[in-house]
Amino acid sequence: MMKITKAIFPVAGLGTRFLPATKANPKEMLPIVDKPLIQYAVEEAVDAGITELIFVTSSSKRAIEDHFDSNFELEATLQERGKQDLLDIVRGILPDGISCAYIRQKSPQGLGHAVLCARQLVLNEPFAVLLADDLIDGGRYSCLKQMVEEFARMQKSIIAVEKIQPSETKKYGIVDVASADATLMDMRGIIEKPDPEMAPSNLGVVGRYILTPGIFTHLQNTSISKGEIQLTDAIAQLLREEKTYAYQFQGKRYDCGSKLGYLEATVAYALKHPELGNDFKRSLELLVT
């Protein structure tokens, strides 16, 4: 029985859609209310039982490593000033028993290449991949936790999907399944960003994956397309050898890789914030009336 304990976080992207905000600050460090995007992804992984976090970074992403490291000067100052509540927040960013590893993606060659960079840290184990751009509010039962439980039963690769508008297929990897109405579906194929008339379904892949180690062989052998190694292409090869599933998760996804999605997530999370929610709702009502 294989268990998921490792997760890869591809965070080497340039974040060009958010320039100039991301010129000196990683897009994964953009805050949703009071926590950066990458922290939400890490919290989801930890909630699902992940204990080893693998960040695939670039030279401009030191802020991510610093965020999950100790800051002795800050902690000493907070303790000296008696701000125990803030000290607890800072010290609790990464729970005990969780380890972090960082590996550089030397050149931007796509998501598939980023996953391949982590091969020597994953070894021969199944693993999760989380894209911080996709902020998923699963309520008390996170998206990855749902997928980990499905993996415990099936012991096969699982790809998170959601129904999208047919006109948006060129923005997503699209899966081919026998029926698009089930929660867990046997995949027959997957294609990267097809035109609507070529799309096999309206189920788009989102940024949560559980993959078996066989994916690495296919990533190694996948040809470069437009300067990138596509994870979708490797998954298409993998499912020819072993059963692979598409999973329609329960929850609300916010595409924080886009400005509109980022703003929607900020408003939604602010409205449910335990300290700010009520006051923010009143302020928002004044703004829109």
Buried (B, 14 or more C-beta within 10 A) or exposed (E): EEEBBBBBBBBBBBBEBBEEEBEEBBBBBBEBBEBBBBBBBBBBBBBBBBBBBBBBBBEBBEBBEEBBEEBEEEBEEBEEEEEEEBBEEEBEBBEEEBEBEBBEBEEEBBBBBBBBBBBEBBEEBBBBBBBBBBBBBBEEEBBBBBBBEBBEEBBBBBBBBBEBEEEBBEEBBBBBBEEBEEEBBBBBBBBBBBEEEEBBBBBBBBBBBBBBBBBBBBBEEBEEEEEBBBBBBBBBBBBEEEEBBBBBBEBBBBBBBBEEBBEBBBBBBBBEBEEBBEEBBEEEEEEEE
